[in-house]
Amino acid sequence: MRPSRFPERETTQINWQVVKMLLPYIMEFKVRIGFALLCLVLTKVASVYLPFILKDIVDLLDQQQENRVYLVPFGLVAAYGLIRLSIVLFAEIRDTLFGRVTERAIRRIGLKVFNHLHQLDLDFHLNRQTGGLSRDIDRGNSGVSFLMRFMIFNIIPTLLEIVMVIGILFFNYGIWFALITASSITFYILYSIKATNWRTEFIREANKADSSSNTRAIDSLLNYETVKYFTNEAYEADAYDHQLENWEKAKAKNRLSLFALNGGQAIIISVSMTAMLGLAAYQVTYEEMTLGDFVLINAFMMQLFIPLNFLGFVYREVKGSLANIEHMFGLLLKSPKVTDIDNAPDLDIKGGQVDFSNVSFAYDSKRPILKNISFSIKAGQKIAIVGESGSGKSTLVKLLFRFYDVTQGSITIDGQAIDKISQHSLRKNIGIVPQDTVLFNDTLFENIKYGNTNATDKEVEKAIELSHLSAFIESLPEGTETKVGERGLKLSGGEKQRVAIARTILKNPAILVFDEATSSLDSHSEQAILKAIQTVAQDHTSLVIAHRLSTIVDANNIIVMNKGEIVEEGDHQTLINREGHYFRMWQLQQSN
């Protein structure tokens, strides 16, 4: 069943603790951060000092109207230019120093999330929404970049400048200027926080709608052939348009809430600027301050409210970034259901004997899949498992690979319980040719080499030969450099399965699993590959899940399953003589 395209509405609050989770990633460059913060402080000190130079220039020009002495004002003008230049230089040095910190943090976090996703169990990936998951990671990385860049280089410096300016206004011009500035900034910040918290839900709705529409599009395009087979283009378009409609409505709510936020901020700024300049103009009129003081106060207010106005945008984006980072870090909080024990040893292969002992399993406790299954595959033997669809054959393979843990019983390899050894060593020693082979959108050569990324070109060519791919590859204009397309869609089912066989040959594991490995092949190719499999499987323990009974007549033991239970067991001739389940399946296939 395809995953739900309508995620549940999220009601949890944004977790500000994610900021703490970022700290380990940014502390790798402590010296670089120290220099960046020093540049930050120097930038703000220079910014606060700049209006004083403007004040001195205006006062000197005002006092020297009659004498026309221009030496001192021009010196101040030059100083103004140098300070302005220093502000820019300090800011550029700061950004350059901290840029490396941000990029390295994003790299570390991205790699950690990627590795963690590969550690999660099969159940998570079977139920995941690939498009939405990809968007969560992308937005999370963007959120980290924004949060680290603007919180450190905008919010903190602006707050530092506010404290410095309020102190200067209080000591130089009295309590009223300081009060007006402090109260207006406080009211501005409180309004921004309250309004932004109110509209955070709209941001989340828009993000969810965006992820949902993207998931729907990717899901449909990945199943392009299925859409065409059933002529459901219009259905898919309507479903995608429905998701886009949800996105459009969410964006409209988001836009209206943004208008309310920006409008309220603009009113606060306008009122406070008017009050400050009105008070300054009054005192200049009654000669309680100079014209230069008026210019200084005006410069301070402009200098404060320009970044403060931007602070509203930054705060909104920081809230959104925190929500996005929360989603990404939420992936790290997901724990795999299948885990290794502490200091789990590696699998020690002695011969490759596999034992299933009283194994029961259920994906859902209300619907058991396997019931008390017991059988052994001795080292070097070939065991086949047959049965109707849904009898639990493929589930045995998933349990052997430990994609799931058994509900009851145990599985051992050479006497070692697979839940007591590392998953990596377990899977490293088992090779599989699955029924449905999925390939990477890369060349044929790279897809085959994926079985052993350290293999030489000669070893890859040998695997191609053994899997009877040589003639097919020679018929291709680009040979092994041919791109196979998304999920291998450019290849036929039989060609993909031969690539899977070549991969397994290259891996050269102790235990081989063939999950209906020849089900998509024609009779001629099937016989050729069966010979290859027989050659490769020599001296290897082999487990074959078979649909075509003619492919497993040489098996040492054939296990017949029905509704999750073993109903018959024996070699081909023994089972034929019993005239039970296997005999009826054989007769049915022979008559077709």
LONU-43716 format. One line per 4 residues: number of its first residue (from 1); their letters; for each residue y, x negated, z negated of C-alpha. Coordinates in pm, 1 decimal. Layout:
N
NUM	a	Y,X,Z  ...
REM end
This chain:
592
1	mrps	0.0,0.0,0.0  343.0,-133.2,87.5  569.3,-214.0,-210.6  823.0,41.0,-317.8
5	rfpe	1147.9,16.5,-128.9  1343.2,199.3,-394.3  1371.0,-24.9,-704.0  1436.0,142.4,-1034.2
9	rett	1793.1,155.3,-1157.0  1867.5,-135.4,-1388.8  2048.0,-55.5,-1711.0  2026.6,-383.4,-1902.4
13	qinw	2347.9,-564.1,-1989.1  2438.1,-897.4,-1837.1  2296.2,-1179.1,-2044.7  2568.4,-1432.9,-2118.2
17	qvvk	2300.9,-1663.3,-2261.2  2224.5,-1775.1,-1906.0  2521.1,-2012.1,-1942.3  2324.3,-2198.6,-2209.7
21	mllp	2027.9,-2211.8,-1975.1  2242.8,-2396.8,-1722.5  2353.4,-2671.2,-1962.9  2041.5,-2892.7,-1927.0
25	yime	2094.5,-2899.9,-1552.0  2458.1,-3015.3,-1567.1  2414.7,-3276.3,-1840.8  2233.6,-3517.2,-1609.9
29	fkvr	2569.1,-3676.0,-1514.1  2748.5,-3702.3,-1849.9  2976.8,-3990.3,-1745.4  3073.1,-3819.5,-1421.3
33	igfa	3146.3,-3497.2,-1611.1  3357.7,-3693.7,-1862.0  3575.6,-3840.7,-1586.1  3602.8,-3500.0,-1417.9
37	llcl	3720.3,-3339.0,-1743.3  3972.8,-3622.0,-1795.7  4114.6,-3552.5,-1449.3  4121.8,-3182.3,-1539.1
41	vltk	4332.4,-3248.5,-1852.6  4567.6,-3483.7,-1664.3  4612.0,-3220.7,-1394.6  4713.2,-2956.7,-1649.0
45	vasv	4946.2,-3190.8,-1839.9  5120.9,-3277.7,-1513.0  5140.1,-2907.7,-1419.8  5304.0,-2818.6,-1752.3
49	ylpf	5550.3,-3107.5,-1724.3  5657.4,-3010.2,-1370.9  5890.6,-2719.6,-1471.8  6080.4,-2954.7,-1707.2
53	ilkd	6174.9,-3173.6,-1409.6  6294.8,-2862.1,-1225.7  6503.0,-2766.8,-1531.3  6662.3,-3112.6,-1546.3
57	ivdl	6739.6,-3109.2,-1173.7  6906.9,-2765.2,-1192.4  7104.5,-2852.0,-1509.5  7228.0,-3181.7,-1365.3
61	ldqq	7328.9,-3019.0,-1039.0  7506.4,-2743.1,-1232.3  7694.7,-2993.0,-1453.9  7791.6,-3231.2,-1174.2
65	qenr	7933.6,-2985.7,-926.2  8277.8,-3147.6,-954.5  8179.3,-3517.2,-980.7  7921.3,-3504.2,-698.8
69	vylv	7702.6,-3771.7,-864.3  7371.8,-3748.3,-677.7  7180.5,-4056.1,-804.6  7009.2,-3896.8,-1105.6
73	pfgl	6914.3,-3569.2,-934.1  6755.2,-3756.8,-644.8  6556.3,-3966.3,-891.8  6431.4,-3648.3,-1052.7
77	vaay	6346.6,-3504.6,-712.8  6139.0,-3815.6,-639.4  5967.2,-3781.3,-977.7  5897.7,-3414.1,-899.2
81	glir	5730.0,-3517.5,-573.3  5519.8,-3785.4,-743.2  5400.5,-3545.1,-1014.6  5319.5,-3280.7,-755.0
85	lsiv	5118.6,-3544.0,-561.8  4939.5,-3655.9,-880.3  4835.5,-3295.6,-952.2  4672.5,-3270.4,-609.9
89	lfae	4505.9,-3612.0,-636.5  4369.8,-3549.2,-986.7  4233.5,-3211.3,-871.8  4064.4,-3365.7,-566.2
93	irdt	3909.5,-3645.5,-771.8  3790.5,-3387.8,-1026.5  3629.8,-3168.7,-758.4  3465.7,-3468.8,-590.4
97	lfgr	3320.3,-3595.2,-917.2  3186.9,-3256.9,-1024.2  3062.8,-3156.8,-679.1  2761.3,-3385.7,-718.2
101	vter	2683.3,-3228.7,-1055.4  2687.5,-2876.8,-908.8  2476.4,-2968.1,-606.9  2216.5,-3151.1,-816.0
105	airr	2194.7,-2858.4,-1059.4  2138.1,-2612.5,-773.6  1870.9,-2842.7,-632.1  1693.2,-2872.0,-968.1
109	iglk	1706.3,-2497.3,-1038.4  1600.0,-2405.1,-684.4  1300.7,-2639.0,-702.4  1203.3,-2509.6,-1046.7
113	vfnh	1212.3,-2145.8,-928.8  1016.1,-2236.7,-614.6  748.4,-2419.2,-815.2  732.6,-2137.8,-1070.5
117	lhql	679.7,-1876.2,-799.8  379.9,-2076.2,-678.9  246.4,-2083.6,-1035.1  256.8,-1705.3,-1070.6
121	dldf	-65.5,-1514.0,-1021.0  -186.8,-1339.4,-707.9  -109.0,-998.0,-856.5  264.2,-1080.6,-869.3
125	hlnr	268.2,-1192.5,-505.5  70.3,-892.8,-385.0  336.7,-666.5,-535.3  643.1,-874.9,-455.4
129	qtgg	916.9,-776.3,-210.6  970.1,-1090.1,-5.4  1312.2,-997.1,134.2  1452.8,-887.1,-201.4
133	lsrd	1303.4,-1191.2,-374.6  1465.8,-1421.3,-118.9  1802.4,-1252.0,-167.0  1773.4,-1282.4,-547.7
137	idrg	1716.4,-1657.5,-514.8  1998.1,-1704.4,-261.4  2245.3,-1505.0,-468.2  2130.5,-1685.4,-782.5
141	nsgv	2199.5,-2025.9,-626.7  2538.8,-1906.6,-503.1  2608.7,-1772.0,-851.5  2529.3,-2108.7,-1009.1
145	sflm	2766.1,-2280.4,-766.1  3047.9,-2034.2,-831.9  3002.3,-2024.7,-1208.3  2998.8,-2400.6,-1252.6
149	rfmi	3288.1,-2461.2,-1015.4  3527.9,-2188.9,-1128.7  3444.0,-2150.7,-1495.4  3499.8,-2520.4,-1560.1
153	fnii	3781.7,-2576.7,-1313.5  3968.3,-2246.7,-1330.9  3903.6,-2045.6,-1645.9  3903.9,-2334.6,-1895.1
157	ptll	4209.4,-2513.1,-1742.3  4401.8,-2186.0,-1721.0  4334.8,-2107.3,-2086.3  4441.3,-2463.0,-2177.2
161	eivm	4764.0,-2420.4,-1980.7  4831.7,-2082.2,-2143.4  4807.8,-2234.7,-2493.2  5037.4,-2522.5,-2396.1
165	vigi	5298.3,-2295.8,-2233.7  5305.0,-2045.1,-2521.9  5357.9,-2334.4,-2763.9  5644.7,-2474.8,-2553.9
169	lffn	5812.7,-2134.0,-2524.0  5782.9,-2073.7,-2898.5  5928.3,-2406.8,-3007.0  6196.8,-2431.6,-2737.7
173	ygiw	6308.7,-2073.2,-2676.2  6198.3,-1862.5,-2970.3  5934.3,-1618.0,-3070.7  6021.8,-1339.5,-2823.1
177	fali	5937.4,-1543.3,-2514.1  5613.9,-1658.3,-2674.1  5527.5,-1303.3,-2785.9  5591.2,-1147.8,-2446.2
181	tass	5381.2,-1416.0,-2277.3  5096.9,-1400.1,-2530.6  5083.9,-1019.6,-2544.7  5094.5,-974.6,-2166.9
185	itfy	4820.9,-1234.0,-2112.5  4607.7,-1085.2,-2390.9  4648.9,-734.8,-2249.6  4575.3,-864.0,-1899.5
189	ilys	4252.2,-1035.3,-2011.7  4135.6,-736.2,-2217.6  4205.8,-496.5,-1931.8  4023.5,-726.9,-1687.2
193	ikat	3720.9,-751.0,-1916.5  3701.9,-375.8,-1979.6  3755.8,-281.3,-1614.9  3513.5,-544.7,-1490.5
197	nwrt	3245.5,-433.2,-1735.5  3296.2,-79.8,-1607.7  3248.1,-182.6,-1246.8  2960.0,-425.3,-1306.3
201	efir	2714.0,-140.6,-1254.9  2865.9,-77.5,-911.9  2818.1,-445.0,-823.3  2455.0,-422.9,-928.1
205	eank	2402.6,-106.3,-727.0  2548.8,-277.3,-420.0  2325.5,-582.0,-473.0  2017.5,-363.7,-513.9
209	adss	2100.7,-166.7,-202.9  2155.2,-493.1,-15.2  1818.6,-631.5,-131.7  1643.1,-304.1,-57.0
213	sntr	1778.2,-281.0,298.6  1692.9,-645.4,360.9  1341.5,-594.3,225.7  1292.0,-292.2,447.7
217	aids	1409.5,-482.0,756.4  1186.4,-785.7,688.2  887.6,-566.1,602.9  925.9,-378.0,929.3
221	llny	976.8,-688.6,1143.2  678.4,-868.6,986.0  470.1,-565.9,1085.9  617.7,-551.9,1437.6
225	etvk	282.5,-498.6,1608.8  184.4,-217.9,1372.1  515.5,-43.4,1441.4  447.2,-68.4,1814.8
229	yftn	86.2,43.8,1784.7  191.2,368.4,1618.9  520.4,410.7,1813.1  711.6,437.2,1485.9
233	eaye	1031.5,261.5,1597.9  1239.2,571.7,1528.0  1076.9,618.1,1187.0  1149.2,256.7,1092.1
237	aday	1507.8,285.9,1218.0  1562.3,603.9,1013.2  1414.5,441.9,702.8  1633.6,131.9,751.9
241	dhql	1938.7,350.1,810.8  1862.3,535.0,487.1  1871.7,203.7,303.2  2195.6,110.4,479.4
245	enwe	2341.9,446.7,380.2  2265.9,369.2,15.5  2429.7,29.2,62.8  2737.0,190.7,224.1
249	kaka	2779.1,435.8,-66.2  2735.9,159.2,-322.7  2993.7,-57.4,-145.8  3240.2,235.1,-136.8
253	knrl	3211.1,278.2,-514.6  3249.3,-95.0,-554.6  3565.1,-98.5,-340.2  3730.5,190.4,-526.4
257	slfa	3659.7,32.1,-865.0  3806.1,-294.1,-733.3  4124.8,-107.9,-634.6  4156.3,28.5,-989.5
261	lngg	4107.2,-318.2,-1136.4  4353.8,-492.4,-904.4  4612.2,-215.9,-943.3  4605.9,-232.8,-1323.7
265	qaii	4634.3,-610.9,-1316.6  4930.9,-594.5,-1079.8  5113.7,-350.9,-1311.8  5065.4,-576.9,-1615.0
269	isvs	5189.3,-882.8,-1425.3  5494.9,-701.2,-1287.7  5600.8,-560.1,-1626.3  5560.3,-890.9,-1809.6
273	mtam	5739.6,-1093.8,-1540.2  6027.4,-845.8,-1539.2  6056.5,-854.8,-1919.6  6053.9,-1235.4,-1935.5
277	lgla	6307.6,-1285.0,-1657.6  6528.3,-1004.7,-1792.8  6538.4,-1169.3,-2137.1  6606.5,-1510.5,-1980.6
281	ayqv	6884.2,-1369.3,-1760.4  7042.6,-1203.4,-2064.0  7050.1,-1531.9,-2258.3  7188.9,-1725.3,-1959.6
285	tyee	7464.4,-1464.7,-1926.3  7564.6,-1515.0,-2289.5  7522.5,-1893.0,-2257.2  7236.8,-1905.2,-2505.6
289	mtlg	7037.7,-2105.1,-2248.9  7118.2,-2295.3,-1933.9  7048.9,-2210.6,-1573.2  6782.0,-2482.1,-1581.6
293	dfvl	6611.0,-2303.6,-1871.6  6603.7,-1985.1,-1664.1  6440.8,-2177.5,-1377.9  6193.7,-2340.3,-1621.5
297	inaf	6085.0,-2004.6,-1767.8  6054.4,-1854.9,-1421.0  5847.4,-2155.9,-1309.1  5624.3,-2128.7,-1616.5
301	mmql	5562.8,-1757.6,-1558.0  5487.8,-1810.4,-1190.9  5265.0,-2104.5,-1281.2  5076.2,-1895.7,-1537.5
305	fipl	5039.3,-1569.9,-1351.3  4935.5,-1714.7,-1017.9  4613.4,-1861.9,-1167.1  4595.2,-1571.8,-1410.8
309	nflg	4593.2,-1330.6,-1121.2  4318.2,-1544.4,-972.0  4151.0,-1541.2,-1313.5  4089.9,-1170.4,-1266.4
313	fvyr	3903.7,-1242.8,-943.0  3717.3,-1532.0,-1104.8  3615.2,-1319.5,-1401.6  3484.5,-1048.5,-1169.1
317	evkg	3290.9,-1304.8,-970.3  3166.3,-1476.6,-1285.0  3028.7,-1141.8,-1405.3  2861.5,-1091.0,-1069.3
321	slan	2734.7,-1448.9,-1069.9  2589.9,-1405.2,-1417.5  2408.5,-1092.9,-1299.4  2268.7,-1284.2,-999.4
325	iehm	2171.4,-1586.6,-1209.2  2009.1,-1349.1,-1459.2  1788.1,-1211.5,-1181.0  1693.0,-1562.4,-1067.9
329	fgll	1622.7,-1689.9,-1418.8  1434.9,-1365.3,-1476.3  1180.8,-1496.7,-1225.4  1134.0,-1802.9,-1447.3
333	lksp	1064.8,-1571.7,-1741.6  774.3,-1408.6,-1561.8  452.7,-1552.5,-1699.1  138.2,-1589.0,-1489.2
337	kvtd	-156.1,-1385.3,-1610.3  -393.1,-1667.1,-1518.3  -310.7,-1989.7,-1704.8  -478.3,-2319.8,-1785.7
341	idna	-579.7,-2402.6,-2139.8  -386.7,-2687.1,-2303.8  -483.4,-3027.4,-2157.6  -733.9,-2862.7,-1924.6
345	pdld	-967.3,-3127.6,-1773.9  -1030.9,-3162.0,-1401.6  -1346.7,-3021.5,-1247.6  -1620.3,-3285.4,-1237.5
349	ikgg	-1828.5,-3212.1,-928.8  -2187.4,-3332.4,-960.4  -2356.9,-3122.5,-697.8  -2158.6,-2804.0,-664.9
353	qvdf	-2384.9,-2545.7,-829.3  -2207.2,-2213.8,-885.9  -2325.1,-1960.4,-1144.5  -2199.2,-1604.1,-1193.1
357	snvs	-2325.4,-1481.2,-1532.8  -2292.0,-1112.7,-1623.2  -1954.3,-1091.0,-1450.1  -1761.7,-764.4,-1473.5
361	fayd	-1409.5,-712.8,-1343.6  -1152.5,-437.9,-1295.2  -798.5,-449.7,-1156.2  -745.0,-129.5,-1352.3
365	skrp	-952.1,-47.4,-1659.5  -1006.5,303.8,-1523.4  -1161.7,171.3,-1201.7  -1422.1,-106.0,-1245.8
369	ilkn	-1483.5,-318.0,-936.3  -1772.0,-543.4,-1043.5  -2044.4,-449.4,-1291.8  -2259.0,-711.9,-1460.1
373	isfs	-2298.9,-944.6,-1160.0  -2529.9,-1243.7,-1202.2  -2646.3,-1492.5,-939.0  -2662.5,-1867.5,-878.0
377	ikag	-2587.8,-2088.3,-580.5  -2769.1,-2416.2,-625.3  -2613.4,-2737.4,-499.3  -2636.8,-2754.1,-121.5
381	qkia	-2759.5,-2394.9,-83.9  -2616.7,-2125.2,139.9  -2585.7,-1785.3,-28.3  -2473.2,-1475.9,159.8
385	ivge	-2323.3,-1160.8,14.3  -2333.6,-839.2,214.6  -2249.6,-478.4,146.6  -2033.2,-189.3,248.8
389	sgsg	-1655.9,-213.8,246.0  -1522.3,-181.0,-109.0  -1841.4,-300.7,-273.7  -1658.3,-595.3,-434.4
393	kstl	-1759.6,-882.5,-203.3  -1409.4,-1028.9,-153.8  -1328.9,-978.6,-522.9  -1603.8,-1231.2,-601.8
397	vkll	-1415.3,-1487.1,-391.6  -1087.2,-1416.8,-573.6  -1264.2,-1463.2,-907.1  -1425.3,-1789.2,-791.1
401	frfy	-1080.2,-1922.5,-695.7  -958.8,-1788.1,-1030.9  -681.8,-1578.1,-881.8  -792.1,-1335.6,-1152.9
405	dvtq	-984.9,-1390.1,-1474.9  -1309.7,-1202.5,-1522.6  -1306.3,-904.6,-1759.3  -1646.5,-1000.6,-1898.6
409	gsit	-1898.7,-1274.7,-1836.1  -1834.0,-1622.2,-1696.7  -1829.0,-1828.9,-1378.4  -1933.8,-2192.5,-1396.5
413	idgq	-1946.5,-2483.2,-1152.9  -2195.8,-2753.5,-1247.4  -2202.4,-2600.5,-1594.7  -1822.8,-2611.0,-1638.4
417	aidk	-1657.1,-2273.2,-1703.2  -1376.9,-2234.6,-1448.6  -1138.3,-2094.2,-1710.9  -1175.1,-2420.4,-1907.7
421	isqh	-1075.1,-2653.6,-1622.7  -746.4,-2695.0,-1436.2  -682.5,-2445.8,-1157.4  -558.7,-2724.9,-930.1
425	slrk	-883.9,-2922.3,-950.7  -1088.0,-2602.8,-910.1  -916.5,-2497.9,-588.5  -906.3,-2853.6,-459.8
429	nigi	-1287.0,-2855.9,-454.9  -1329.6,-2519.5,-281.2  -1252.9,-2457.9,84.9  -1220.7,-2114.5,241.5
433	vpqd	-1216.7,-1960.6,584.7  -1061.8,-1619.6,512.8  -1108.5,-1301.2,707.9  -734.3,-1271.1,772.1
437	tvlf	-588.0,-1613.9,844.7  -211.8,-1644.8,799.3  -44.9,-1942.7,965.8  293.6,-2104.8,916.7
441	ndtl	552.5,-2075.0,1192.3  491.6,-2434.3,1298.1  283.9,-2627.3,1550.8  -92.2,-2596.5,1584.2
445	feni	-128.1,-2958.1,1475.1  69.7,-2909.6,1152.5  -115.9,-2586.4,1072.3  -450.2,-2765.2,1100.3
449	kygn	-326.6,-3070.8,910.6  -227.6,-2836.1,625.9  -591.1,-2856.3,516.4  -525.5,-3218.8,419.2
453	tnat	-164.5,-3328.7,451.7  -270.1,-3694.5,413.2  -519.0,-3682.7,700.6  -481.9,-3920.0,995.0
457	dkev	-431.3,-3795.9,1351.2  -787.6,-3900.5,1433.2  -924.9,-3690.2,1145.5  -726.1,-3390.1,1266.5
461	ekai	-861.7,-3436.0,1618.7  -1216.8,-3451.2,1479.5  -1160.8,-3123.5,1291.0  -1029.7,-2965.7,1611.9
465	elsh	-1342.5,-3074.6,1795.0  -1581.8,-2945.8,1527.6  -1407.3,-2607.6,1515.6  -1433.6,-2571.4,1895.2
469	lsaf	-1057.6,-2559.5,1944.2  -1042.0,-2844.1,2197.5  -1079.6,-2634.0,2513.0  -823.7,-2379.7,2392.3
473	iesl	-570.1,-2649.7,2301.3  -617.2,-2828.1,2635.8  -530.7,-2501.5,2811.5  -191.9,-2488.3,2639.7
477	pegt	105.0,-2655.7,2817.6  227.6,-2809.7,2490.1  -117.5,-2873.5,2343.3  -124.2,-2926.8,1969.4
481	etkv	257.2,-2907.3,1961.8  243.2,-2536.3,2052.3  429.7,-2316.4,1804.1  204.0,-2042.7,1666.6
485	gerg	485.3,-1797.5,1578.0  556.3,-1603.1,1259.4  228.5,-1567.4,1064.4  45.5,-1699.6,1374.3
489	lkls	121.6,-1391.3,1584.2  102.0,-1591.1,1910.7  -268.8,-1658.4,1855.2  -561.1,-1419.7,1877.2
493	ggek	-769.4,-1336.0,1573.0  -1047.9,-1566.0,1686.1  -809.5,-1853.9,1755.2  -653.9,-1816.6,1410.2
497	qrva	-995.9,-1819.9,1245.6  -1089.2,-2138.6,1429.9  -768.4,-2295.9,1298.4  -877.0,-2186.5,949.7
501	iart	-1217.9,-2346.9,1004.6  -1051.7,-2669.2,1123.1  -836.1,-2669.4,808.4  -1142.5,-2633.0,586.9
505	ilkn	-1329.1,-2906.0,774.7  -1029.8,-3134.1,718.6  -1016.9,-3048.2,348.0  -1386.9,-3144.2,312.7
509	pail	-1447.8,-2966.2,-21.1  -1769.8,-2963.9,-219.2  -1796.0,-2583.7,-206.8  -1736.8,-2376.5,106.6
513	vfde	-1649.8,-2006.8,119.7  -1662.0,-1808.7,443.7  -1511.1,-1462.0,404.4  -1631.0,-1289.5,723.9
517	atss	-1520.6,-1604.8,905.9  -1657.8,-1501.2,1246.6  -1563.4,-1133.1,1236.9  -1290.0,-1172.1,1501.7
521	ldsh	-1488.9,-1388.0,1743.9  -1674.9,-1294.7,2059.1  -2048.3,-1363.4,2071.8  -2011.9,-1692.5,2261.4
525	seqa	-1745.7,-1831.0,2026.0  -1935.9,-1700.1,1727.6  -2249.0,-1893.8,1815.2  -2050.6,-2211.5,1881.1
529	ilka	-1868.0,-2186.0,1550.1  -2184.6,-2096.2,1359.4  -2331.2,-2424.2,1478.3  -2016.5,-2602.9,1364.1
533	iqtv	-2032.6,-2426.0,1027.7  -2398.2,-2523.7,990.9  -2307.4,-2885.9,1059.9  -2013.9,-2884.1,818.1
537	aqdh	-2205.6,-2692.6,549.9  -2487.5,-2946.0,531.4  -2512.4,-3085.7,179.1  -2240.2,-2842.3,71.9
541	tslv	-2270.6,-2538.5,-149.7  -2180.7,-2237.3,67.5  -2090.9,-1879.8,-15.8  -2074.5,-1650.9,287.4
545	iahr	-1926.6,-1301.2,279.7  -2075.1,-1146.2,588.9  -2036.5,-831.7,794.4  -2257.9,-933.3,1083.7
549	lsti	-2604.1,-979.1,935.7  -2715.0,-1188.5,1233.3  -2491.7,-1471.7,1110.2  -2665.7,-1511.4,775.2
553	vdan	-3037.2,-1487.1,856.9  -3073.2,-1856.2,766.9  -2921.6,-1812.5,417.9  -3131.0,-1934.9,124.3
557	niiv	-3055.5,-1612.1,-56.3  -2889.3,-1285.3,45.9  -2725.3,-1067.3,-217.9  -2676.2,-702.0,-127.5
561	mnkg	-2398.0,-521.5,-313.1  -2317.4,-154.2,-344.1  -2035.7,-5.5,-552.8  -1981.5,-326.8,-747.5
565	eive	-2346.1,-387.3,-834.6  -2624.3,-604.1,-694.1  -2886.4,-370.0,-551.9  -3105.7,-620.8,-365.2
569	egdh	-3156.7,-995.0,-349.7  -3379.7,-1226.1,-145.4  -3404.1,-1408.4,185.8  -3374.4,-1226.2,519.7
573	qtli	-3742.5,-1163.4,579.5  -3808.9,-1053.6,220.7  -3527.5,-796.7,238.0  -3645.1,-669.0,575.9
577	nreg	-3993.6,-616.1,436.7  -3855.5,-414.9,143.8  -3697.1,-163.2,384.3  -3410.2,-93.9,141.9
581	hyfr	-3030.4,-118.5,175.2  -3041.6,-442.2,374.4  -3307.7,-311.6,610.8  -3101.8,-0.4,687.0
585	mwql	-2790.0,-211.2,751.0  -2991.4,-439.1,980.1  -3137.1,-148.2,1174.0  -2793.5,6.8,1217.0
589	qqsn	-2640.6,-315.2,1352.6  -2935.1,-388.9,1582.0  -2908.3,-43.4,1736.3  -2539.7,-94.3,1826.4
REM end
